[in-house]
Amino acid sequence: MTAIKNNNTIIIRNTERQSENVFFNKIVIAFENNRNILIKNKIMGPSENVVIAECNGDEFNLIYDIDYGIYPIECTANNVDYVFDIVNNVINECVRVNFKYCVNLHYGVE
């Protein structure tokens, strides 16, 4: 799993076919714990989870679909670097500590 920045869009590539739901939830937690990101709304539905957030005065959406995974994150020039750093750090941390361990923590398994 890698994050790629393409202009003002953050694309998450899942070449290892890992659970994107786990990464989505970890990214949401990182956003919630960051004082520079305001979570404006969370919509957790049966097939899609949507987080509407704001960073540096501009809004962006984090979307997870059970069929298609995490959608590209459309940012602005004002917030793309900041949001990318958070997303990239979450991915790198899960890869560093072993993805299986991240999944176990997500589901409450030691």
C-alpha positions as CSV (number, residue, x, y, z in Angstrom):
1,M,0.0,0.0,0.0
2,T,1.4,3.4,-1.0
3,A,0.2,7.0,-1.2
4,I,0.9,9.0,-4.3
5,K,0.4,12.7,-4.7
6,N,-0.7,13.8,-8.2
7,N,-1.2,17.6,-8.3
8,N,-3.9,18.1,-5.6
9,T,-5.1,14.5,-5.5
10,I,-3.9,11.8,-3.1
11,I,-4.1,8.3,-4.6
12,I,-3.8,5.3,-2.4
13,R,-2.4,2.3,-4.4
14,N,-3.2,-1.1,-2.9
15,T,-0.9,-3.4,-4.9
16,E,-0.7,-5.9,-2.0
17,R,-4.5,-6.3,-1.8
18,Q,-4.7,-5.4,1.9
19,S,-7.9,-4.4,3.7
20,E,-8.5,-0.8,2.8
21,N,-11.1,-0.6,5.6
22,V,-8.4,-0.9,8.2
23,F,-6.3,1.9,6.5
24,F,-9.4,4.1,6.2
25,N,-10.2,3.8,9.9
26,K,-6.6,4.4,10.9
27,I,-6.5,7.6,8.7
28,V,-9.8,8.8,10.2
29,I,-8.3,8.4,13.7
30,A,-5.2,10.3,12.6
31,F,-7.4,13.1,11.3
32,E,-9.4,13.2,14.5
33,N,-6.2,13.4,16.6
34,N,-4.8,16.2,14.5
35,R,-5.6,19.7,15.8
36,N,-5.2,21.2,12.3
37,I,-8.0,19.0,10.8
38,L,-11.6,19.6,11.6
39,I,-14.0,16.7,11.0
40,K,-17.1,18.4,9.8
41,N,-19.2,15.3,9.3
42,K,-18.9,11.5,9.3
43,I,-21.4,9.4,7.4
44,M,-21.0,5.7,8.0
45,G,-23.3,3.8,5.8
46,P,-23.9,0.2,4.8
47,S,-21.8,0.5,1.6
48,E,-19.8,3.7,1.9
49,N,-18.1,5.6,4.7
50,V,-17.6,9.3,4.1
51,V,-15.6,11.8,6.2
52,I,-15.9,15.5,5.3
53,A,-13.0,17.4,6.8
54,E,-11.3,20.8,6.6
55,C,-7.7,21.6,6.7
56,N,-6.1,25.0,6.2
57,G,-9.5,26.5,5.4
58,D,-10.3,24.1,2.6
59,E,-12.6,21.1,2.6
60,F,-11.7,17.6,1.5
61,N,-13.4,14.2,1.6
62,L,-12.1,10.8,2.6
63,I,-14.4,8.1,1.1
64,Y,-14.3,4.3,1.6
65,D,-16.5,2.1,-0.5
66,I,-16.8,-1.7,0.3
67,D,-16.6,-2.6,-3.4
68,Y,-14.0,0.0,-4.6
69,G,-11.9,0.8,-1.6
70,I,-10.6,4.2,-0.7
71,Y,-11.4,6.8,-3.3
72,P,-8.7,9.4,-4.4
73,I,-8.7,12.3,-1.9
74,E,-9.3,15.6,-3.7
75,C,-7.5,18.4,-1.9
76,T,-6.5,22.0,-2.7
77,A,-3.1,23.5,-3.1
78,N,-3.6,24.9,0.5
79,N,-3.9,21.4,2.1
80,V,-2.7,18.7,-0.1
81,D,0.8,18.5,1.4
82,Y,-0.4,18.4,4.9
83,V,-3.1,15.8,4.3
84,F,-0.7,13.7,2.2
85,D,1.8,13.6,5.1
86,I,-0.8,12.3,7.5
87,V,-2.1,9.6,5.0
88,N,1.5,8.6,4.1
89,N,2.5,8.4,7.7
90,V,-0.4,6.1,8.6
91,I,0.4,3.8,5.7
92,N,4.1,3.7,6.5
93,E,3.5,3.0,10.2
94,C,1.2,0.1,9.3
95,V,3.8,-1.3,6.9
96,R,6.6,-0.7,9.4
97,V,4.9,-2.5,12.3
98,N,3.5,-5.2,10.1
99,F,0.1,-4.9,8.5
100,K,-1.2,-8.0,10.2
101,Y,-0.5,-6.4,13.6
102,C,-2.4,-3.2,12.5
103,V,-5.4,-5.4,11.5
104,N,-5.3,-7.2,14.8
105,L,-5.3,-3.9,16.7
106,H,-8.2,-2.7,14.6
107,Y,-10.3,-5.7,15.5
108,G,-9.1,-5.8,19.1
109,V,-7.0,-9.0,18.8
110,E,-3.6,-9.1,20.7
